[in-house]
Amino acid sequence: MDWNAGLYDQQHDFVAAYGEHLLALLPDGLGFAVDLGCGTGALTGPLTARAARVVGIDASPDMIAQARLRLPQVEFLVMDACDMPWNGSVDAIFSNAALHWIEDQERLTAAMARVLRPGGLLVCEFGARGNIGRICAAFAAAFQAALAEEGIGAAYLNSERFYFPSADEYAALLVRHGFTVRLAEEYDRPTPLKGGQDGLASWMSQFFAQDMDCVPQAAQEKIFAAVADALRASQWDGGQWIADYRRLRVVAVKH
Ligand code: BEZ
């Protein structure tokens, strides 16, 4: 999908702020670490303090362009994570808020297992089962209603688009690919969105941009307003929108 890298940094910098806790799960003194799905590189910088060589990879050219501007001295590559080339030579893969976007999880997990050396670490966090469940349900209903009104026939497939597994399901996937799982925990992380009343619409324009491609501007606004109406009672705290994030945090070792 096309990412708006500028909006991501200004409005959704909470993504990286939460990820800093995840960095603490990595040891110091690593040789080679990969930041998988590095986005604009907000966590790739701090990662360089823990590893002699760091490479940030992301499938989005816009994100990588922004990351290179932020950190010209760091190696960033536009790359599909399933095609990582470094067989058996990576000491750690770090990934924050990225894995749920990747469609083929078997291929991805095989690729991570292939590039890590024996004893190499996977430290990642992404959406757990039920992540943004209320937002997705409200968005799906509003989206289908607005498109029906416009006479546009499009099926909304959001729930199938993201990979939000339970801890047990993800641990089983890792074990099948040769990992020992040290930690796999799901937790609720209610997440305040910046921008006051407009925060939810801004979040949807960033993260559901792909769905909006085929939707005329006026219908987009109707969808945003309908989602806000549906969620006001549960997700508006009087000053800000609270997104219903659930996270899955994982530490696993390749054997
Ligand atoms: C997230 O959990 O970070 C996320 C997943 C899908 C869309 C937007 C955000």
Boltz pocket constraint, residues with backbone or C-beta under 6 A from the ligand:
constraints:
  - pocket:
      binder: B
      contacts: [[A, 97], [A, 100], [A, 126], [A, 127], [A, 131], [A, 132], [A, 162], [A, 207], [A, 245], [A, 246]]
      max_distance: 6.0
